């Protein structure tokens, strides 16, 4: 429910913004983060429902690079 609420809020921001270029960029980044979270939660839930957790390797630097834009904007 949390990701759905975030997604809906970001979509409303995009639709009702006065400065569409700025807000669209922010909401797009937020929606991407929501989508990444949704995929992660789906994977976690599916691995728990199977015989046991399945360990996978991820490239942390790749994930951080994908979130770099969001992280830099959150500093401002």
C-alpha positions in Angstrom: 0.0 0.0 0.0 2.9 2.3 0.7 4.3 2.2 -2.8 0.8 2.7 -4.3 0.3 5.8 -2.2 3.7 7.2 -3.2 3.1 6.4 -6.8 -0.4 8.1 -6.8 1.0 11.1 -5.0 3.8 11.6 -7.5 1.4 11.2 -10.4 -0.9 13.9 -9.0 2.1 16.2 -8.5 3.0 15.7 -12.2 -0.5 16.4 -13.4 -1.1 19.5 -11.2 2.3 21.2 -11.2 2.8 24.8 -12.1 6.4 24.3 -13.3 5.9 21.1 -15.3 9.5 20.6 -16.3 10.9 20.7 -12.8 8.1 18.7 -11.2 8.0 16.2 -14.0 11.7 15.4 -13.5 11.2 15.0 -9.8 8.1 12.9 -10.1 9.7 10.7 -12.8 12.7 10.0 -10.5 10.3 9.2 -7.7 8.2 6.9 -9.8 11.3 5.1 -10.9 12.2 4.6 -7.2 8.7 3.3 -6.6 9.0 0.9 -9.5 12.4 -0.4 -8.2 10.8 -0.8 -4.7 7.8 -2.7 -6.2 10.1 -5.1 -8.0 12.2 -5.7 -4.9 9.2 -6.4 -2.8 7.8 -8.7 -5.4 11.1 -10.6 -5.5 11.3 -10.8 -1.7 7.8 -12.0 -1.3 8.2 -14.7 -4.0 11.4 -16.0 -2.5 9.8 -16.2 1.0 6.8 -18.1 -0.4 9.1 -20.8 -2.0 11.1 -23.4 -0.2 13.4 -20.8 1.3 15.2 -17.5 0.5 17.2 -17.5 -2.7 20.3 -15.5 -2.5 21.2 -13.5 -5.5 24.2 -11.2 -6.2 23.5 -7.6 -7.2 25.8 -4.9 -8.4 25.5 -2.3 -5.7 27.4 0.3 -7.6 24.9 -0.1 -10.5 21.9 0.4 -8.1 23.6 3.5 -6.6 24.3 4.9 -10.0 20.6 4.4 -10.9 19.6 6.3 -7.7 22.3 9.0 -8.0 20.0 11.6 -9.5 17.5 11.2 -6.7 20.2 11.2 -4.0 21.8 14.4 -5.4 18.4 16.2 -5.5 17.6 15.2 -2.0 20.7 17.0 -0.8 19.5 20.3 -2.1 
